[in-house]
Amino acid sequence: MNRGRLIAWTALVGAIAALNYGSRFSGSNAATTHSARDAVYSYSTFAGGLVVYLFWLALVLAIAVDRWNLLALHRPLSWPRAAGLAFGAIVIVFVVEGLVSLIPLPESPGKEQGLTPTHWEPSHAGAFAANLVLFALVAPVVEELTFRGVGQSLLRPLGRWQSIVLVGIAFGVAHGLLEALLVLVPFGIALAWLRDRTRSVFPGIVVHGLFNGIALAAAVLT
């Protein structure tokens, strides 16, 4: 039974990665990048993203149907311990991000996706707030249920650390980026480690949401 679910999950992640890499390599010109950076100031970005994430979530739930424990929607064994582990994961991710920033890459991993705005547009504050909800709440929930939920549960029979590393790699590749893999893969591994230690996706959702939210806020405030 789980073999079929694993095949379906692998196909889903592969399709997401293929779509993202296809979009990246077919729209890498400067005009497209500039437009993408303004996307967070558009309600259409929120509406389109919400539809995509809801469809994505529906597929994940279809894979987990009748086996809802695969989603790891359990309370952590201990909330204080989970908070401490989450803080440790955040520190590790920012240390890795700092180290990667020292590497002379063609493009900064933080800017490669092209969604972080370069300045604040107060006239579009409403659309920015909507997209902040999309990227700091909706996206983390769907992605954590996909990777640290169903994915990690299905890969767990391969071994504890094998599943943690494979989920981290899958998470990074699914974003369809290159330079950013140096940050996304360690980030995915850290979140998978957090899920493994707490037996829950909730701490990872919080960390993931904070990471995305801080990145967007920092982009317009600095």
Rosetta constraint file for C-alpha pairs under 8 A:
AtomPair CA 1 CA 5 HARMONIC 6.69 0.50
AtomPair CA 2 CA 6 HARMONIC 5.96 0.50
AtomPair CA 2 CA 154 HARMONIC 6.71 0.50
AtomPair CA 3 CA 7 HARMONIC 6.22 0.50
AtomPair CA 4 CA 8 HARMONIC 6.22 0.50
AtomPair CA 5 CA 9 HARMONIC 6.08 0.50
AtomPair CA 5 CA 63 HARMONIC 5.74 0.50
AtomPair CA 5 CA 64 HARMONIC 7.52 0.50
AtomPair CA 5 CA 154 HARMONIC 7.60 0.50
AtomPair CA 6 CA 10 HARMONIC 6.03 0.50
AtomPair CA 6 CA 151 HARMONIC 7.58 0.50
AtomPair CA 6 CA 154 HARMONIC 5.97 0.50
AtomPair CA 6 CA 155 HARMONIC 7.66 0.50
AtomPair CA 7 CA 11 HARMONIC 6.11 0.50
AtomPair CA 8 CA 12 HARMONIC 6.17 0.50
AtomPair CA 8 CA 63 HARMONIC 6.85 0.50
AtomPair CA 9 CA 13 HARMONIC 6.23 0.50
AtomPair CA 9 CA 60 HARMONIC 7.61 0.50
AtomPair CA 9 CA 63 HARMONIC 7.01 0.50
AtomPair CA 9 CA 150 HARMONIC 7.84 0.50
AtomPair CA 9 CA 151 HARMONIC 6.78 0.50
AtomPair CA 10 CA 14 HARMONIC 5.97 0.50
AtomPair CA 11 CA 15 HARMONIC 6.03 0.50
AtomPair CA 12 CA 16 HARMONIC 6.26 0.50
AtomPair CA 13 CA 17 HARMONIC 6.14 0.50
AtomPair CA 13 CA 170 HARMONIC 7.17 0.50
AtomPair CA 13 CA 174 HARMONIC 6.14 0.50
AtomPair CA 14 CA 18 HARMONIC 6.05 0.50
AtomPair CA 14 CA 174 HARMONIC 7.12 0.50
AtomPair CA 15 CA 19 HARMONIC 6.12 0.50
AtomPair CA 16 CA 20 HARMONIC 6.16 0.50
AtomPair CA 16 CA 174 HARMONIC 5.76 0.50
AtomPair CA 16 CA 175 HARMONIC 7.72 0.50
AtomPair CA 17 CA 21 HARMONIC 6.01 0.50
AtomPair CA 17 CA 173 HARMONIC 6.07 0.50
AtomPair CA 17 CA 174 HARMONIC 4.01 0.50
AtomPair CA 17 CA 175 HARMONIC 6.13 0.50
AtomPair CA 17 CA 176 HARMONIC 5.33 0.50
AtomPair CA 18 CA 22 HARMONIC 5.85 0.50
AtomPair CA 18 CA 174 HARMONIC 7.80 0.50
AtomPair CA 18 CA 176 HARMONIC 7.22 0.50
AtomPair CA 19 CA 23 HARMONIC 6.06 0.50
AtomPair CA 19 CA 176 HARMONIC 7.67 0.50
AtomPair CA 20 CA 24 HARMONIC 6.10 0.50
AtomPair CA 20 CA 174 HARMONIC 7.17 0.50
AtomPair CA 20 CA 175 HARMONIC 6.19 0.50
AtomPair CA 20 CA 176 HARMONIC 4.48 0.50
AtomPair CA 20 CA 177 HARMONIC 7.79 0.50
AtomPair CA 21 CA 25 HARMONIC 6.18 0.50
AtomPair CA 21 CA 175 HARMONIC 7.73 0.50
AtomPair CA 21 CA 176 HARMONIC 4.25 0.50
AtomPair CA 21 CA 177 HARMONIC 6.74 0.50
AtomPair CA 22 CA 26 HARMONIC 6.04 0.50
AtomPair CA 22 CA 176 HARMONIC 7.87 0.50
AtomPair CA 23 CA 27 HARMONIC 5.94 0.50
AtomPair CA 24 CA 28 HARMONIC 5.87 0.50
AtomPair CA 24 CA 176 HARMONIC 6.90 0.50
AtomPair CA 24 CA 177 HARMONIC 7.44 0.50
AtomPair CA 27 CA 32 HARMONIC 6.10 0.50
AtomPair CA 27 CA 33 HARMONIC 7.85 0.50
AtomPair CA 28 CA 32 HARMONIC 6.50 0.50
AtomPair CA 28 CA 33 HARMONIC 6.64 0.50
AtomPair CA 29 CA 33 HARMONIC 6.37 0.50
AtomPair CA 30 CA 34 HARMONIC 6.11 0.50
AtomPair CA 31 CA 35 HARMONIC 6.18 0.50
AtomPair CA 32 CA 36 HARMONIC 6.10 0.50
AtomPair CA 33 CA 37 HARMONIC 6.30 0.50
AtomPair CA 33 CA 114 HARMONIC 5.67 0.50
AtomPair CA 34 CA 38 HARMONIC 6.61 0.50
AtomPair CA 34 CA 114 HARMONIC 7.63 0.50
AtomPair CA 35 CA 39 HARMONIC 6.31 0.50
AtomPair CA 36 CA 40 HARMONIC 7.81 0.50
AtomPair CA 36 CA 114 HARMONIC 5.66 0.50
AtomPair CA 36 CA 115 HARMONIC 5.50 0.50
AtomPair CA 37 CA 114 HARMONIC 5.44 0.50
AtomPair CA 37 CA 115 HARMONIC 4.64 0.50
AtomPair CA 37 CA 116 HARMONIC 5.56 0.50
AtomPair CA 37 CA 117 HARMONIC 4.74 0.50
AtomPair CA 37 CA 118 HARMONIC 7.17 0.50
AtomPair CA 38 CA 42 HARMONIC 7.27 0.50
AtomPair CA 38 CA 115 HARMONIC 7.48 0.50
AtomPair CA 38 CA 117 HARMONIC 6.14 0.50
AtomPair CA 39 CA 45 HARMONIC 5.95 0.50
AtomPair CA 39 CA 115 HARMONIC 6.80 0.50
AtomPair CA 40 CA 45 HARMONIC 6.60 0.50
AtomPair CA 40 CA 46 HARMONIC 7.81 0.50
AtomPair CA 40 CA 115 HARMONIC 6.90 0.50
AtomPair CA 40 CA 116 HARMONIC 7.70 0.50
AtomPair CA 40 CA 117 HARMONIC 7.18 0.50
AtomPair CA 40 CA 127 HARMONIC 6.87 0.50
AtomPair CA 40 CA 128 HARMONIC 5.43 0.50
AtomPair CA 40 CA 131 HARMONIC 5.75 0.50
AtomPair CA 40 CA 132 HARMONIC 7.92 0.50
AtomPair CA 41 CA 121 HARMONIC 7.64 0.50
AtomPair CA 41 CA 124 HARMONIC 5.48 0.50
AtomPair CA 41 CA 125 HARMONIC 7.28 0.50
AtomPair CA 41 CA 126 HARMONIC 7.99 0.50
AtomPair CA 41 CA 127 HARMONIC 5.07 0.50
AtomPair CA 41 CA 128 HARMONIC 4.93 0.50
AtomPair CA 41 CA 131 HARMONIC 7.67 0.50
AtomPair CA 42 CA 46 HARMONIC 7.10 0.50
AtomPair CA 42 CA 124 HARMONIC 7.56 0.50
AtomPair CA 42 CA 127 HARMONIC 5.38 0.50
AtomPair CA 42 CA 128 HARMONIC 7.21 0.50
AtomPair CA 43 CA 47 HARMONIC 6.25 0.50
AtomPair CA 43 CA 127 HARMONIC 5.08 0.50
AtomPair CA 43 CA 130 HARMONIC 7.21 0.50
AtomPair CA 43 CA 131 HARMONIC 7.56 0.50
AtomPair CA 44 CA 48 HARMONIC 5.88 0.50
AtomPair CA 45 CA 49 HARMONIC 5.82 0.50
AtomPair CA 45 CA 131 HARMONIC 7.17 0.50
AtomPair CA 46 CA 50 HARMONIC 5.92 0.50
AtomPair CA 46 CA 127 HARMONIC 7.68 0.50
AtomPair CA 46 CA 130 HARMONIC 6.29 0.50
AtomPair CA 46 CA 131 HARMONIC 5.25 0.50
AtomPair CA 46 CA 134 HARMONIC 6.39 0.50
AtomPair CA 47 CA 51 HARMONIC 6.36 0.50
AtomPair CA 48 CA 52 HARMONIC 6.34 0.50
AtomPair CA 49 CA 53 HARMONIC 6.10 0.50
AtomPair CA 49 CA 134 HARMONIC 7.22 0.50
AtomPair CA 50 CA 54 HARMONIC 6.03 0.50
AtomPair CA 50 CA 134 HARMONIC 6.86 0.50
AtomPair CA 50 CA 138 HARMONIC 7.65 0.50
AtomPair CA 51 CA 55 HARMONIC 6.18 0.50
AtomPair CA 52 CA 56 HARMONIC 6.06 0.50
AtomPair CA 53 CA 57 HARMONIC 5.96 0.50
AtomPair CA 53 CA 138 HARMONIC 7.36 0.50
AtomPair CA 53 CA 139 HARMONIC 6.89 0.50
AtomPair CA 53 CA 142 HARMONIC 6.72 0.50
AtomPair CA 54 CA 58 HARMONIC 6.16 0.50
AtomPair CA 55 CA 59 HARMONIC 6.48 0.50
AtomPair CA 56 CA 60 HARMONIC 6.43 0.50
AtomPair CA 56 CA 142 HARMONIC 7.46 0.50
AtomPair CA 57 CA 61 HARMONIC 6.12 0.50
AtomPair CA 57 CA 142 HARMONIC 5.82 0.50
AtomPair CA 57 CA 146 HARMONIC 7.86 0.50
AtomPair CA 58 CA 62 HARMONIC 6.10 0.50
AtomPair CA 59 CA 63 HARMONIC 6.35 0.50
AtomPair CA 60 CA 64 HARMONIC 6.38 0.50
AtomPair CA 60 CA 145 HARMONIC 7.60 0.50
AtomPair CA 60 CA 146 HARMONIC 6.19 0.50
AtomPair CA 60 CA 150 HARMONIC 7.48 0.50
AtomPair CA 61 CA 65 HARMONIC 5.83 0.50
AtomPair CA 63 CA 150 HARMONIC 7.99 0.50
AtomPair CA 64 CA 68 HARMONIC 5.66 0.50
AtomPair CA 64 CA 70 HARMONIC 6.29 0.50
AtomPair CA 64 CA 71 HARMONIC 7.15 0.50
AtomPair CA 64 CA 150 HARMONIC 6.80 0.50
AtomPair CA 68 CA 72 HARMONIC 7.77 0.50
AtomPair CA 69 CA 73 HARMONIC 6.98 0.50
AtomPair CA 70 CA 149 HARMONIC 6.03 0.50
AtomPair CA 70 CA 150 HARMONIC 4.96 0.50
AtomPair CA 70 CA 153 HARMONIC 5.43 0.50
AtomPair CA 70 CA 154 HARMONIC 7.37 0.50
AtomPair CA 71 CA 145 HARMONIC 5.73 0.50
AtomPair CA 71 CA 146 HARMONIC 7.88 0.50
AtomPair CA 71 CA 148 HARMONIC 7.89 0.50
AtomPair CA 71 CA 149 HARMONIC 4.16 0.50
AtomPair CA 71 CA 150 HARMONIC 5.04 0.50
AtomPair CA 71 CA 153 HARMONIC 7.52 0.50
AtomPair CA 71 CA 201 HARMONIC 7.64 0.50
AtomPair CA 72 CA 145 HARMONIC 7.79 0.50
AtomPair CA 72 CA 148 HARMONIC 7.94 0.50
AtomPair CA 72 CA 149 HARMONIC 5.29 0.50
AtomPair CA 72 CA 150 HARMONIC 7.60 0.50
AtomPair CA 72 CA 153 HARMONIC 7.78 0.50
AtomPair CA 72 CA 199 HARMONIC 6.73 0.50
AtomPair CA 72 CA 200 HARMONIC 5.13 0.50
AtomPair CA 72 CA 201 HARMONIC 5.73 0.50
AtomPair CA 73 CA 149 HARMONIC 7.75 0.50
AtomPair CA 73 CA 200 HARMONIC 5.94 0.50
AtomPair CA 73 CA 201 HARMONIC 6.07 0.50
AtomPair CA 73 CA 202 HARMONIC 7.04 0.50
AtomPair CA 74 CA 199 HARMONIC 7.13 0.50
AtomPair CA 74 CA 200 HARMONIC 5.24 0.50
AtomPair CA 74 CA 201 HARMONIC 7.43 0.50
AtomPair CA 74 CA 202 HARMONIC 7.73 0.50
AtomPair CA 75 CA 199 HARMONIC 7.90 0.50
AtomPair CA 75 CA 200 HARMONIC 6.10 0.50
AtomPair CA 75 CA 202 HARMONIC 7.33 0.50
AtomPair CA 76 CA 82 HARMONIC 6.53 0.50
AtomPair CA 76 CA 198 HARMONIC 5.04 0.50
AtomPair CA 76 CA 199 HARMONIC 6.03 0.50
AtomPair CA 76 CA 200 HARMONIC 5.31 0.50
AtomPair CA 76 CA 202 HARMONIC 7.50 0.50
AtomPair CA 76 CA 203 HARMONIC 7.72 0.50
AtomPair CA 77 CA 82 HARMONIC 7.72 0.50
AtomPair CA 77 CA 198 HARMONIC 5.90 0.50
AtomPair CA 77 CA 199 HARMONIC 7.04 0.50
AtomPair CA 78 CA 82 HARMONIC 5.98 0.50
AtomPair CA 78 CA 198 HARMONIC 7.54 0.50
AtomPair CA 79 CA 83 HARMONIC 6.04 0.50
AtomPair CA 80 CA 84 HARMONIC 6.35 0.50
AtomPair CA 81 CA 85 HARMONIC 6.21 0.50
AtomPair CA 82 CA 86 HARMONIC 5.95 0.50
AtomPair CA 82 CA 194 HARMONIC 7.93 0.50
AtomPair CA 82 CA 198 HARMONIC 6.08 0.50
AtomPair CA 82 CA 203 HARMONIC 6.54 0.50
AtomPair CA 83 CA 87 HARMONIC 6.15 0.50
AtomPair CA 83 CA 203 HARMONIC 7.34 0.50
AtomPair CA 84 CA 88 HARMONIC 6.31 0.50
AtomPair CA 85 CA 89 HARMONIC 6.22 0.50
AtomPair CA 85 CA 194 HARMONIC 6.61 0.50
AtomPair CA 86 CA 90 HARMONIC 6.23 0.50
AtomPair CA 86 CA 194 HARMONIC 6.70 0.50
AtomPair CA 86 CA 203 HARMONIC 6.37 0.50
AtomPair CA 86 CA 204 HARMONIC 7.35 0.50
AtomPair CA 86 CA 207 HARMONIC 6.53 0.50
AtomPair CA 87 CA 91 HARMONIC 6.28 0.50
AtomPair CA 88 CA 92 HARMONIC 6.24 0.50
AtomPair CA 89 CA 93 HARMONIC 6.20 0.50
AtomPair CA 89 CA 190 HARMONIC 5.71 0.50
AtomPair CA 89 CA 191 HARMONIC 7.09 0.50
AtomPair CA 89 CA 194 HARMONIC 7.15 0.50
AtomPair CA 89 CA 207 HARMONIC 7.99 0.50
AtomPair CA 90 CA 94 HARMONIC 6.28 0.50
AtomPair CA 90 CA 207 HARMONIC 6.85 0.50
AtomPair CA 90 CA 211 HARMONIC 7.97 0.50
AtomPair CA 91 CA 95 HARMONIC 6.11 0.50
AtomPair CA 92 CA 96 HARMONIC 6.17 0.50
AtomPair CA 92 CA 190 HARMONIC 7.69 0.50
AtomPair CA 93 CA 97 HARMONIC 6.09 0.50
AtomPair CA 93 CA 183 HARMONIC 7.55 0.50
AtomPair CA 93 CA 186 HARMONIC 7.00 0.50
AtomPair CA 93 CA 187 HARMONIC 5.76 0.50
AtomPair CA 93 CA 190 HARMONIC 7.37 0.50
AtomPair CA 94 CA 98 HARMONIC 6.02 0.50
AtomPair CA 95 CA 99 HARMONIC 6.24 0.50
AtomPair CA 96 CA 100 HARMONIC 6.11 0.50
AtomPair CA 96 CA 183 HARMONIC 6.68 0.50
AtomPair CA 96 CA 186 HARMONIC 7.54 0.50
AtomPair CA 97 CA 101 HARMONIC 6.18 0.50
AtomPair CA 97 CA 183 HARMONIC 5.90 0.50
AtomPair CA 98 CA 102 HARMONIC 6.87 0.50
AtomPair CA 99 CA 103 HARMONIC 7.26 0.50
AtomPair CA 100 CA 182 HARMONIC 6.89 0.50
AtomPair CA 100 CA 183 HARMONIC 7.24 0.50
AtomPair CA 101 CA 108 HARMONIC 7.16 0.50
AtomPair CA 101 CA 109 HARMONIC 7.95 0.50
AtomPair CA 105 CA 179 HARMONIC 7.15 0.50
AtomPair CA 107 CA 111 HARMONIC 7.07 0.50
AtomPair CA 107 CA 112 HARMONIC 6.21 0.50
AtomPair CA 107 CA 179 HARMONIC 6.99 0.50
AtomPair CA 108 CA 112 HARMONIC 6.05 0.50
AtomPair CA 108 CA 179 HARMONIC 7.16 0.50
AtomPair CA 108 CA 180 HARMONIC 7.62 0.50
AtomPair CA 109 CA 113 HARMONIC 7.72 0.50
AtomPair CA 109 CA 179 HARMONIC 5.23 0.50
AtomPair CA 109 CA 180 HARMONIC 4.07 0.50
AtomPair CA 109 CA 181 HARMONIC 7.74 0.50
AtomPair CA 109 CA 182 HARMONIC 7.70 0.50
AtomPair CA 109 CA 183 HARMONIC 7.22 0.50
AtomPair CA 110 CA 116 HARMONIC 7.99 0.50
AtomPair CA 110 CA 180 HARMONIC 6.82 0.50
AtomPair CA 111 CA 115 HARMONIC 7.37 0.50
AtomPair CA 111 CA 116 HARMONIC 6.57 0.50
AtomPair CA 112 CA 177 HARMONIC 7.16 0.50
AtomPair CA 112 CA 179 HARMONIC 7.27 0.50
AtomPair CA 112 CA 180 HARMONIC 6.78 0.50
AtomPair CA 113 CA 177 HARMONIC 6.98 0.50
AtomPair CA 116 CA 215 HARMONIC 7.61 0.50
AtomPair CA 116 CA 216 HARMONIC 5.94 0.50
AtomPair CA 116 CA 219 HARMONIC 5.97 0.50
AtomPair CA 117 CA 216 HARMONIC 7.53 0.50
AtomPair CA 117 CA 219 HARMONIC 5.96 0.50
AtomPair CA 117 CA 220 HARMONIC 6.25 0.50
AtomPair CA 118 CA 219 HARMONIC 6.10 0.50
AtomPair CA 118 CA 220 HARMONIC 6.13 0.50
AtomPair CA 119 CA 219 HARMONIC 7.09 0.50
AtomPair CA 119 CA 220 HARMONIC 4.85 0.50
AtomPair CA 119 CA 221 HARMONIC 7.45 0.50
AtomPair CA 120 CA 220 HARMONIC 4.90 0.50
AtomPair CA 120 CA 221 HARMONIC 7.12 0.50
AtomPair CA 121 CA 125 HARMONIC 6.71 0.50
AtomPair CA 124 CA 128 HARMONIC 6.25 0.50
AtomPair CA 125 CA 129 HARMONIC 6.09 0.50
AtomPair CA 126 CA 130 HARMONIC 6.33 0.50
AtomPair CA 127 CA 131 HARMONIC 6.23 0.50
AtomPair CA 128 CA 132 HARMONIC 6.01 0.50
AtomPair CA 129 CA 133 HARMONIC 6.39 0.50
AtomPair CA 130 CA 134 HARMONIC 6.40 0.50
AtomPair CA 131 CA 135 HARMONIC 6.09 0.50
AtomPair CA 132 CA 136 HARMONIC 5.59 0.50
AtomPair CA 132 CA 137 HARMONIC 7.70 0.50
AtomPair CA 132 CA 213 HARMONIC 6.59 0.50
AtomPair CA 132 CA 216 HARMONIC 7.45 0.50
AtomPair CA 133 CA 137 HARMONIC 5.20 0.50
AtomPair CA 133 CA 138 HARMONIC 6.54 0.50
AtomPair CA 134 CA 138 HARMONIC 4.86 0.50
AtomPair CA 134 CA 139 HARMONIC 6.01 0.50
AtomPair CA 135 CA 139 HARMONIC 5.10 0.50
AtomPair CA 135 CA 140 HARMONIC 7.06 0.50
AtomPair CA 135 CA 209 HARMONIC 7.45 0.50
AtomPair CA 135 CA 212 HARMONIC 6.37 0.50
AtomPair CA 135 CA 213 HARMONIC 7.16 0.50
AtomPair CA 136 CA 140 HARMONIC 6.30 0.50
AtomPair CA 136 CA 208 HARMONIC 7.45 0.50
AtomPair CA 136 CA 209 HARMONIC 4.30 0.50
AtomPair CA 136 CA 210 HARMONIC 6.71 0.50
AtomPair CA 136 CA 211 HARMONIC 7.82 0.50
AtomPair CA 136 CA 212 HARMONIC 5.28 0.50
AtomPair CA 136 CA 213 HARMONIC 5.03 0.50
AtomPair CA 137 CA 141 HARMONIC 6.24 0.50
AtomPair CA 137 CA 209 HARMONIC 5.69 0.50
AtomPair CA 138 CA 142 HARMONIC 6.30 0.50
AtomPair CA 139 CA 143 HARMONIC 5.90 0.50
AtomPair CA 139 CA 209 HARMONIC 8.00 0.50
AtomPair CA 140 CA 144 HARMONIC 5.74 0.50
AtomPair CA 140 CA 205 HARMONIC 5.46 0.50
AtomPair CA 140 CA 206 HARMONIC 7.93 0.50
AtomPair CA 140 CA 208 HARMONIC 5.59 0.50
AtomPair CA 140 CA 209 HARMONIC 5.56 0.50
AtomPair CA 141 CA 145 HARMONIC 6.17 0.50
AtomPair CA 141 CA 205 HARMONIC 5.76 0.50
AtomPair CA 142 CA 146 HARMONIC 6.15 0.50
AtomPair CA 143 CA 147 HARMONIC 6.05 0.50
AtomPair CA 143 CA 148 HARMONIC 7.87 0.50
AtomPair CA 144 CA 148 HARMONIC 5.07 0.50
AtomPair CA 144 CA 149 HARMONIC 6.03 0.50
AtomPair CA 144 CA 201 HARMONIC 6.45 0.50
AtomPair CA 144 CA 204 HARMONIC 6.83 0.50
AtomPair CA 144 CA 205 HARMONIC 6.12 0.50
AtomPair CA 145 CA 149 HARMONIC 4.24 0.50
AtomPair CA 145 CA 150 HARMONIC 6.15 0.50
AtomPair CA 145 CA 201 HARMONIC 7.00 0.50
AtomPair CA 146 CA 150 HARMONIC 5.45 0.50
AtomPair CA 146 CA 151 HARMONIC 5.95 0.50
AtomPair CA 147 CA 151 HARMONIC 4.61 0.50
AtomPair CA 147 CA 152 HARMONIC 6.06 0.50
AtomPair CA 147 CA 167 HARMONIC 6.07 0.50
AtomPair CA 147 CA 170 HARMONIC 7.75 0.50
AtomPair CA 147 CA 171 HARMONIC 6.59 0.50
AtomPair CA 148 CA 152 HARMONIC 5.05 0.50
AtomPair CA 148 CA 153 HARMONIC 7.52 0.50
AtomPair CA 148 CA 167 HARMONIC 7.06 0.50
AtomPair CA 148 CA 191 HARMONIC 7.25 0.50
AtomPair CA 148 CA 192 HARMONIC 5.61 0.50
AtomPair CA 148 CA 195 HARMONIC 6.47 0.50
AtomPair CA 148 CA 201 HARMONIC 6.35 0.50
AtomPair CA 148 CA 204 HARMONIC 7.95 0.50
AtomPair CA 149 CA 153 HARMONIC 6.20 0.50
AtomPair CA 149 CA 201 HARMONIC 6.27 0.50
AtomPair CA 150 CA 154 HARMONIC 6.12 0.50
AtomPair CA 151 CA 155 HARMONIC 6.15 0.50
AtomPair CA 151 CA 167 HARMONIC 6.70 0.50
AtomPair CA 152 CA 156 HARMONIC 5.85 0.50
AtomPair CA 152 CA 163 HARMONIC 5.88 0.50
AtomPair CA 152 CA 164 HARMONIC 6.94 0.50
AtomPair CA 152 CA 167 HARMONIC 6.18 0.50
AtomPair CA 152 CA 192 HARMONIC 7.40 0.50
AtomPair CA 155 CA 159 HARMONIC 7.58 0.50
AtomPair CA 155 CA 162 HARMONIC 7.88 0.50
AtomPair CA 155 CA 163 HARMONIC 5.07 0.50
AtomPair CA 155 CA 166 HARMONIC 7.97 0.50
AtomPair CA 156 CA 160 HARMONIC 5.81 0.50
AtomPair CA 156 CA 162 HARMONIC 7.68 0.50
AtomPair CA 156 CA 163 HARMONIC 5.25 0.50
AtomPair CA 157 CA 163 HARMONIC 7.94 0.50
AtomPair CA 158 CA 162 HARMONIC 6.20 0.50
AtomPair CA 158 CA 163 HARMONIC 6.40 0.50
AtomPair CA 159 CA 163 HARMONIC 5.98 0.50
AtomPair CA 160 CA 164 HARMONIC 6.41 0.50
AtomPair CA 160 CA 196 HARMONIC 7.97 0.50
AtomPair CA 161 CA 165 HARMONIC 6.11 0.50
AtomPair CA 162 CA 166 HARMONIC 6.01 0.50
AtomPair CA 163 CA 167 HARMONIC 5.94 0.50
AtomPair CA 164 CA 168 HARMONIC 6.27 0.50
AtomPair CA 164 CA 189 HARMONIC 5.79 0.50
AtomPair CA 164 CA 192 HARMONIC 5.18 0.50
AtomPair CA 164 CA 193 HARMONIC 6.14 0.50
AtomPair CA 164 CA 196 HARMONIC 7.82 0.50
AtomPair CA 165 CA 169 HARMONIC 6.25 0.50
AtomPair CA 165 CA 189 HARMONIC 5.65 0.50
AtomPair CA 165 CA 192 HARMONIC 7.82 0.50
AtomPair CA 166 CA 170 HARMONIC 6.07 0.50
AtomPair CA 167 CA 171 HARMONIC 5.99 0.50
AtomPair CA 167 CA 188 HARMONIC 6.78 0.50
AtomPair CA 167 CA 189 HARMONIC 6.80 0.50
AtomPair CA 167 CA 192 HARMONIC 6.80 0.50
AtomPair CA 168 CA 172 HARMONIC 6.29 0.50
AtomPair CA 168 CA 184 HARMONIC 7.72 0.50
AtomPair CA 168 CA 185 HARMONIC 4.98 0.50
AtomPair CA 168 CA 186 HARMONIC 6.62 0.50
AtomPair CA 168 CA 187 HARMONIC 7.10 0.50
AtomPair CA 168 CA 188 HARMONIC 3.94 0.50
AtomPair CA 168 CA 189 HARMONIC 4.20 0.50
AtomPair CA 168 CA 190 HARMONIC 7.73 0.50
AtomPair CA 168 CA 191 HARMONIC 7.90 0.50
AtomPair CA 168 CA 192 HARMONIC 6.77 0.50
AtomPair CA 169 CA 173 HARMONIC 6.13 0.50
AtomPair CA 169 CA 185 HARMONIC 5.19 0.50
AtomPair CA 169 CA 188 HARMONIC 7.05 0.50
AtomPair CA 169 CA 189 HARMONIC 7.53 0.50
AtomPair CA 170 CA 174 HARMONIC 5.96 0.50
AtomPair CA 170 CA 185 HARMONIC 7.89 0.50
AtomPair CA 171 CA 175 HARMONIC 6.97 0.50
AtomPair CA 171 CA 184 HARMONIC 7.19 0.50
AtomPair CA 171 CA 185 HARMONIC 6.65 0.50
AtomPair CA 171 CA 188 HARMONIC 5.78 0.50
AtomPair CA 172 CA 176 HARMONIC 7.71 0.50
AtomPair CA 172 CA 177 HARMONIC 7.80 0.50
AtomPair CA 172 CA 180 HARMONIC 7.94 0.50
AtomPair CA 172 CA 181 HARMONIC 5.50 0.50
AtomPair CA 172 CA 184 HARMONIC 4.78 0.50
AtomPair CA 172 CA 185 HARMONIC 4.69 0.50
AtomPair CA 172 CA 188 HARMONIC 6.70 0.50
AtomPair CA 173 CA 177 HARMONIC 6.96 0.50
AtomPair CA 173 CA 181 HARMONIC 7.03 0.50
AtomPair CA 173 CA 185 HARMONIC 7.85 0.50
AtomPair CA 177 CA 181 HARMONIC 6.44 0.50
AtomPair CA 180 CA 184 HARMONIC 5.92 0.50
AtomPair CA 181 CA 185 HARMONIC 5.48 0.50
AtomPair CA 182 CA 186 HARMONIC 6.99 0.50
AtomPair CA 183 CA 187 HARMONIC 6.04 0.50
AtomPair CA 184 CA 188 HARMONIC 5.95 0.50
AtomPair CA 185 CA 189 HARMONIC 6.14 0.50
AtomPair CA 186 CA 190 HARMONIC 6.01 0.50
AtomPair CA 187 CA 191 HARMONIC 6.24 0.50
AtomPair CA 188 CA 192 HARMONIC 6.11 0.50
AtomPair CA 189 CA 193 HARMONIC 6.05 0.50
AtomPair CA 190 CA 194 HARMONIC 6.17 0.50
AtomPair CA 191 CA 195 HARMONIC 6.17 0.50
AtomPair CA 191 CA 204 HARMONIC 5.52 0.50
AtomPair CA 191 CA 207 HARMONIC 7.93 0.50
AtomPair CA 191 CA 208 HARMONIC 7.95 0.50
AtomPair CA 192 CA 196 HARMONIC 6.12 0.50
AtomPair CA 192 CA 204 HARMONIC 7.90 0.50
AtomPair CA 193 CA 197 HARMONIC 6.19 0.50
AtomPair CA 194 CA 198 HARMONIC 6.10 0.50
AtomPair CA 194 CA 203 HARMONIC 7.27 0.50
AtomPair CA 194 CA 204 HARMONIC 6.60 0.50
AtomPair CA 195 CA 199 HARMONIC 5.31 0.50
AtomPair CA 195 CA 200 HARMONIC 5.25 0.50
AtomPair CA 195 CA 201 HARMONIC 5.60 0.50
AtomPair CA 195 CA 203 HARMONIC 7.29 0.50
AtomPair CA 195 CA 204 HARMONIC 6.52 0.50
AtomPair CA 196 CA 200 HARMONIC 7.47 0.50
AtomPair CA 198 CA 203 HARMONIC 7.79 0.50
AtomPair CA 200 CA 204 HARMONIC 7.89 0.50
AtomPair CA 201 CA 205 HARMONIC 6.22 0.50
AtomPair CA 202 CA 206 HARMONIC 6.43 0.50
AtomPair CA 203 CA 207 HARMONIC 6.30 0.50
AtomPair CA 204 CA 208 HARMONIC 5.84 0.50
AtomPair CA 205 CA 209 HARMONIC 5.94 0.50
AtomPair CA 206 CA 210 HARMONIC 6.14 0.50
AtomPair CA 207 CA 211 HARMONIC 6.08 0.50
AtomPair CA 208 CA 212 HARMONIC 6.29 0.50
AtomPair CA 209 CA 213 HARMONIC 5.94 0.50
AtomPair CA 210 CA 214 HARMONIC 5.82 0.50
AtomPair CA 211 CA 215 HARMONIC 6.18 0.50
AtomPair CA 212 CA 216 HARMONIC 6.35 0.50
AtomPair CA 213 CA 217 HARMONIC 6.11 0.50
AtomPair CA 214 CA 218 HARMONIC 5.81 0.50
AtomPair CA 215 CA 219 HARMONIC 6.18 0.50
AtomPair CA 216 CA 220 HARMONIC 6.79 0.50
AtomPair CA 217 CA 221 HARMONIC 6.14 0.50
AtomPair CA 218 CA 222 HARMONIC 5.76 0.50
